[in-house]
């Protein structure tokens, strides 16, 4: 009996010990890594997340925003000349073709014109009248010195000579303007010379045709050593663009190359139909690869005010929204939806959702996201 009681006592002691051990194990159960307090996530003191999370203030940064606009290549009007015929007539010779390169003062065309013959005749008549007037003036001086003429006769002869000289100057000036830049031809020929060096970019003339309208260009010559790339900028972006800003352009013809220029002109008037402004930038084009009417994409760095930037590692996806964890008190965080702007610089530009002074989880936020 004594032996049986002894065994019972031992079994009871073991049971009590196991119960005590079990109670002690329950007391040592690990605390949660994060506590959700009505939407605020609190990280307890003993949580391992305190070593995994990195918290930093948002960065306020002034960084220009690269905006891309549709654009086209244009010839610079300062280096573009429309060639017109000074008088009506028939084209007898056409010395150039569309796309040809010409030099300044090179002969472009010859026109036979009755009006040109009249201009030459005017010079001949004015010359003859001036010779006659000069002889009359010399006789009047000789007679007046001999005492046979009144002073008024000498003055009349001087006036006649002056008028003849003025008419001669007028006729010669007109004739020279009709053949400006070209050597003289026949009495009926107008020799059209190029006013600039460049390429024939438009041609509306053919040998044998008659010219009636002297305001319609025979051809257009453009110097393409430098060209414009004209961007169509929306009204909302015009205020951030000014003369002298850098422009980078890409063209479908050269997809792997970026061309660089500078804004030279911002139109003072928006286009009524598109509500866009024309911003023109000058690009060097010594190799002639930029051709008028090519389509381009012009990228301009538009200045921006100081804005909030956060590292990309701070951004988390929550359904269809982009969010960050913002520290509302030490080791307490709330999820906040942010609106981002596309940005080509390091970090993400935040348009809405954060402000200066906010502190966000920049590393390890995915652990809170679970």
C-alpha positions as CSV (number, residue, x, y, z in Angstrom):
1,X,0.0,0.0,0.0
2,X,2.8,2.4,0.9
3,X,4.5,1.6,-2.4
4,X,1.3,2.3,-4.3
5,X,0.7,5.7,-2.5
6,X,4.2,6.6,-3.3
7,X,3.7,6.1,-7.0
8,X,0.5,8.1,-7.0
9,X,2.3,11.0,-5.3
10,X,5.0,11.0,-7.9
11,X,2.4,11.0,-10.8
12,X,0.6,13.8,-9.2
13,X,3.8,15.8,-8.8
14,X,4.6,15.3,-12.5
15,X,1.2,16.4,-13.6
16,X,1.4,19.6,-11.5
17,X,4.8,20.3,-12.9
18,X,3.6,19.9,-16.5
19,X,0.6,22.2,-15.7
20,X,3.0,24.8,-14.3
21,X,5.2,24.5,-17.4
22,X,2.2,24.9,-19.6
23,X,1.1,28.0,-17.8
24,X,4.6,29.5,-18.1
25,X,4.7,28.8,-21.9
26,X,1.4,30.7,-22.3
27,X,2.8,33.7,-20.4
28,X,5.8,33.9,-22.9
29,X,3.7,33.9,-26.2
30,X,5.3,36.4,-28.6
31,X,3.6,39.9,-29.0
32,X,2.3,40.8,-32.4
33,X,4.7,42.6,-34.9
34,X,2.1,45.3,-35.6
35,X,-1.2,46.3,-34.1
36,X,-4.0,47.8,-36.2
37,X,-5.6,50.5,-34.2
38,X,-8.6,51.6,-36.2
39,X,-6.5,52.2,-39.3
40,X,-3.4,53.4,-37.5
41,X,-0.7,50.7,-37.6
42,X,1.3,50.7,-34.4
43,X,4.7,48.9,-34.1
44,X,5.2,47.7,-30.5
45,X,8.5,48.2,-28.7
46,X,9.5,44.5,-29.0
47,X,8.4,44.2,-32.6
48,X,11.1,43.0,-35.0
49,X,9.7,45.5,-37.6
50,X,11.5,48.3,-35.7
51,X,14.8,47.0,-37.1
52,X,13.3,46.4,-40.6
53,X,11.6,49.7,-41.2
54,X,13.4,52.8,-42.4
55,X,11.7,56.1,-42.0
56,X,12.7,59.4,-43.6
57,X,11.2,62.9,-44.2
58,X,10.0,63.6,-47.7
59,X,12.3,65.7,-49.8
60,X,11.4,69.1,-51.2
61,X,13.1,69.6,-54.5
62,X,13.0,72.1,-57.4
63,X,13.3,70.1,-60.5
64,X,12.2,71.0,-64.1
65,X,9.6,68.7,-65.7
66,X,10.4,67.3,-69.1
67,X,7.4,67.9,-71.3
68,X,7.1,66.4,-74.8
69,X,5.1,68.2,-77.5
70,X,4.3,67.4,-81.2
71,X,6.4,69.5,-83.6
72,X,7.4,69.9,-87.2
73,X,10.6,71.0,-89.0
74,X,10.4,74.3,-90.8
75,X,12.8,76.5,-92.8
76,X,13.8,79.7,-91.0
77,X,11.9,82.6,-92.7
78,X,15.0,84.8,-92.1
79,X,16.9,82.5,-94.5
80,X,14.1,81.8,-96.9
81,X,13.4,83.9,-100.0
82,X,10.5,83.9,-102.4
83,X,11.7,84.7,-105.9
84,X,9.3,86.7,-108.0
85,X,9.5,88.2,-111.5
86,X,9.7,92.0,-111.4
87,X,7.8,92.4,-114.7
88,X,5.4,90.4,-116.8
89,X,6.9,88.3,-119.5
90,X,7.7,84.9,-120.9
91,X,10.3,82.5,-119.3
92,X,12.8,81.7,-122.0
93,X,15.4,79.9,-119.8
94,X,15.1,78.1,-116.5
95,X,18.5,77.4,-115.0
96,X,17.6,75.4,-111.9
97,X,15.3,72.5,-110.8
98,X,13.4,71.6,-107.7
99,X,15.8,70.5,-104.9
100,X,18.9,72.1,-106.6
101,X,21.4,73.9,-104.4
102,X,22.2,77.5,-105.6
103,X,24.6,80.2,-104.5
104,X,23.9,83.8,-103.9
105,X,23.7,85.8,-107.2
106,X,23.5,82.6,-109.3
107,X,21.4,83.0,-112.4
108,X,18.0,81.3,-112.0
109,X,16.0,82.2,-115.0
110,X,15.8,84.6,-118.0
111,X,12.5,86.3,-118.9
112,X,11.8,88.1,-122.1
113,X,9.6,91.2,-121.3
114,X,8.3,94.1,-123.3
115,X,8.3,96.1,-120.1
116,X,12.0,95.4,-119.8
117,X,12.5,96.8,-123.2
118,X,10.6,99.9,-122.1
119,X,12.8,100.3,-119.1
120,X,15.9,100.2,-121.3
121,X,14.3,102.7,-123.6
122,X,13.6,105.0,-120.7
123,X,17.3,105.0,-119.8
124,X,18.2,105.8,-123.4
125,X,15.7,108.7,-123.6
126,X,16.8,110.1,-120.2
127,X,20.5,109.9,-121.3
128,X,19.8,111.7,-124.5
129,X,17.7,114.4,-122.7
130,X,20.5,114.9,-120.1
131,X,23.1,115.3,-122.9
132,X,20.9,117.9,-124.6
133,X,20.2,119.7,-121.3
134,X,23.9,119.8,-120.5
135,X,24.8,121.4,-123.8
136,X,22.0,124.0,-123.3
137,X,23.4,124.8,-119.9
138,X,26.9,125.3,-121.2
139,X,25.6,127.7,-124.0
140,X,23.6,129.6,-121.5
141,X,26.7,130.1,-119.3
142,X,28.8,131.2,-122.2
143,X,26.2,133.7,-123.4
144,X,25.6,135.0,-119.9
145,X,29.3,135.6,-119.4
146,X,29.4,137.5,-122.7
147,X,26.5,139.7,-121.4
148,X,24.0,138.5,-123.9
149,X,21.7,136.6,-121.6
150,X,19.6,137.5,-118.7
151,X,20.2,135.6,-115.4
152,X,16.8,134.0,-115.6
153,X,17.8,132.3,-118.9
154,X,20.8,130.7,-117.2
155,X,18.6,129.6,-114.2
156,X,16.1,128.0,-116.6
157,X,18.9,126.1,-118.4
158,X,20.2,124.9,-115.0
159,X,16.7,123.7,-114.0
160,X,16.3,121.8,-117.2
161,X,19.6,120.1,-116.7
162,X,18.8,119.2,-113.1
163,X,15.5,117.6,-114.1
164,X,17.2,115.6,-116.9
165,X,19.8,114.4,-114.4
166,X,17.1,113.3,-112.0
167,X,15.2,111.4,-114.7
168,X,18.4,109.7,-115.7
169,X,19.1,108.6,-112.2
170,X,15.5,107.3,-111.8
171,X,15.6,105.3,-115.1
172,X,19.0,103.8,-114.3
173,X,18.0,102.8,-110.8
174,X,14.8,101.1,-112.0
175,X,16.7,99.2,-114.7
176,X,19.3,98.1,-112.1
177,X,16.6,96.9,-109.8
178,X,15.0,94.7,-112.5
179,X,18.3,92.9,-113.1
180,X,19.5,93.0,-109.4
181,X,22.3,90.6,-108.8
182,X,22.7,89.5,-112.4
183,X,24.7,90.8,-115.3
184,X,22.9,92.7,-117.9
185,X,21.4,90.8,-120.9
186,X,19.6,92.0,-124.0
187,X,17.3,95.0,-124.0
188,X,14.3,92.7,-123.5
189,X,15.8,90.2,-121.0
190,X,15.3,90.1,-117.3
191,X,17.9,87.9,-115.6
192,X,16.7,86.6,-112.3
193,X,19.5,85.9,-109.8
194,X,19.3,84.2,-106.4
195,X,19.1,86.5,-103.5
196,X,20.5,83.9,-101.1
197,X,22.4,80.6,-101.0
198,X,20.3,77.5,-100.3
199,X,18.1,74.9,-101.9
200,X,15.1,75.3,-104.3
201,X,12.3,74.1,-102.0
202,X,9.4,75.1,-104.2
203,X,9.2,75.7,-108.0
204,X,6.3,77.2,-110.0
205,X,7.9,78.1,-113.3
206,X,8.6,76.3,-116.6
207,X,10.3,77.4,-119.8
208,X,7.9,79.0,-122.3
209,X,5.3,79.9,-119.8
210,X,4.0,83.5,-119.5
211,X,4.0,85.4,-116.3
212,X,1.1,87.7,-115.6
213,X,1.1,88.0,-111.8
214,X,4.3,89.5,-110.5
215,X,3.3,88.8,-106.9
216,X,3.3,85.0,-107.3
217,X,6.7,83.4,-106.5
218,X,8.5,81.6,-109.3
219,X,10.4,79.6,-106.7
220,X,11.4,79.5,-103.1
221,X,15.0,79.2,-101.9
222,X,15.7,78.2,-98.4
223,X,19.1,78.2,-96.6
224,X,18.8,75.1,-94.5
225,X,22.1,75.4,-92.6
226,X,19.8,76.0,-89.6
227,X,16.1,75.2,-89.3
228,X,13.2,75.7,-86.9
229,X,11.5,72.9,-85.1
230,X,8.2,74.3,-84.1
231,X,6.3,72.8,-81.2
232,X,2.6,73.1,-80.5
233,X,2.4,73.8,-76.8
234,X,-0.9,73.6,-74.8
235,X,-2.0,76.8,-73.2
236,X,-1.4,75.4,-69.7
237,X,2.3,74.9,-70.4
238,X,3.1,78.2,-72.2
239,X,3.9,80.1,-69.0
240,X,6.9,77.8,-68.3
241,X,8.6,78.3,-71.6
242,X,10.8,81.2,-72.5
243,X,13.4,82.2,-75.1
244,X,16.8,80.5,-74.6
245,X,15.5,77.3,-73.0
246,X,17.1,74.0,-74.2
247,X,15.1,71.8,-76.5
248,X,15.7,68.1,-77.3
249,X,14.1,66.7,-80.4
250,X,13.6,63.2,-81.8
251,X,12.4,62.4,-85.3
252,X,11.0,59.1,-86.7
253,X,13.6,59.3,-89.5
254,X,16.4,59.1,-86.9
255,X,14.9,57.2,-83.9
256,X,18.2,56.6,-82.2
257,X,19.5,60.2,-82.3
258,X,18.6,63.2,-80.2
259,X,19.0,66.7,-81.8
260,X,19.6,69.7,-79.5
261,X,18.5,73.4,-80.0
262,X,17.3,76.4,-78.1
263,X,14.0,78.2,-78.0
264,X,14.2,81.3,-80.2
265,X,10.6,82.5,-80.3
266,X,7.4,82.0,-78.3
267,X,4.4,83.3,-80.2
268,X,2.4,86.0,-78.5
269,X,-0.9,84.7,-80.0
270,X,-2.4,81.3,-79.5
271,X,-3.9,79.4,-82.4
272,X,-7.7,80.0,-82.2
273,X,-8.7,76.5,-83.3
274,X,-6.3,74.4,-81.1
275,X,-5.7,76.7,-78.2
276,X,-2.0,75.9,-78.6
277,X,1.0,78.2,-78.8
278,X,3.8,77.9,-81.4
279,X,7.2,77.6,-79.8
280,X,10.1,77.7,-82.3
281,X,13.6,76.4,-81.6
282,X,16.7,76.8,-83.8
283,X,18.6,73.7,-84.7
284,X,21.9,73.5,-86.5
285,X,21.5,71.5,-89.8
286,X,24.9,71.6,-91.5
287,X,24.4,68.1,-92.8
288,X,20.9,68.8,-94.1
289,X,19.3,65.9,-92.4
290,X,16.5,68.0,-90.9
291,X,14.1,68.5,-93.7
292,X,11.2,71.0,-93.7
293,X,7.8,69.3,-92.9
294,X,9.3,66.4,-91.0
295,X,7.4,65.4,-87.9
296,X,9.3,65.6,-84.6
297,X,8.8,65.3,-80.8
298,X,10.2,68.3,-78.9
299,X,11.1,67.9,-75.3
300,X,11.4,71.0,-73.1
301,X,12.3,71.2,-69.5
302,X,9.5,73.2,-68.0
303,X,10.5,74.9,-64.6
304,X,8.4,73.7,-61.6
305,X,8.0,75.1,-58.1
306,X,9.5,73.1,-55.1
307,X,7.6,69.8,-54.9
308,X,7.6,66.7,-52.7
309,X,9.7,63.8,-53.8
310,X,9.9,60.4,-52.3
311,X,12.1,57.3,-53.2
312,X,10.4,54.8,-55.4
313,X,10.9,52.2,-52.6
314,X,8.3,54.1,-50.5
315,X,5.5,53.5,-53.1
316,X,3.1,50.6,-52.5
317,X,0.2,49.4,-54.6
318,X,-3.1,49.1,-52.9
319,X,-5.8,47.9,-55.2
320,X,-5.7,50.5,-58.0
321,X,-4.1,53.2,-55.9
322,X,-0.5,54.1,-55.1
323,X,0.0,54.6,-51.4
324,X,2.7,55.3,-48.8
325,X,2.9,54.8,-45.1
326,X,3.1,58.1,-43.2
327,X,4.3,58.3,-39.6
328,X,1.6,60.1,-37.6
329,X,3.4,59.6,-34.3
330,X,6.6,57.6,-33.3
331,X,6.2,54.1,-34.7
332,X,2.6,54.7,-35.7
333,X,1.7,54.8,-39.3
334,X,-1.3,55.4,-41.6
335,X,-1.7,54.5,-45.2
336,X,-2.2,57.5,-47.5
337,X,-3.0,57.5,-51.2
338,X,-0.8,59.8,-53.3
339,X,-1.1,61.2,-56.8
340,X,2.2,61.1,-58.8
341,X,3.5,62.9,-61.8
342,X,5.6,61.1,-64.4
343,X,9.1,62.1,-63.7
344,X,12.4,61.5,-65.4
345,X,14.6,62.4,-62.3
346,X,15.5,60.1,-59.4
347,X,12.5,59.6,-57.1
348,X,8.8,60.1,-57.6
349,X,7.3,63.6,-57.8
350,X,4.2,63.7,-55.6
351,X,1.4,66.1,-56.7
352,X,-1.1,65.3,-53.9
353,X,-1.2,63.4,-50.7
354,X,2.0,64.5,-49.0
355,X,3.4,67.8,-47.7
356,X,6.6,69.3,-46.5
357,X,7.6,67.8,-43.1
358,X,5.8,64.5,-43.6
359,X,7.9,61.4,-42.7
360,X,7.3,58.2,-44.6
361,X,8.4,54.6,-44.6
362,X,11.1,54.4,-47.3
363,X,12.2,50.8,-46.8
364,X,10.3,47.8,-45.5
365,X,6.8,49.2,-46.1
366,X,5.8,46.0,-47.7
367,X,6.0,44.4,-44.2
368,X,3.2,46.7,-43.1
369,X,1.4,46.1,-46.3
370,X,0.8,42.4,-45.5
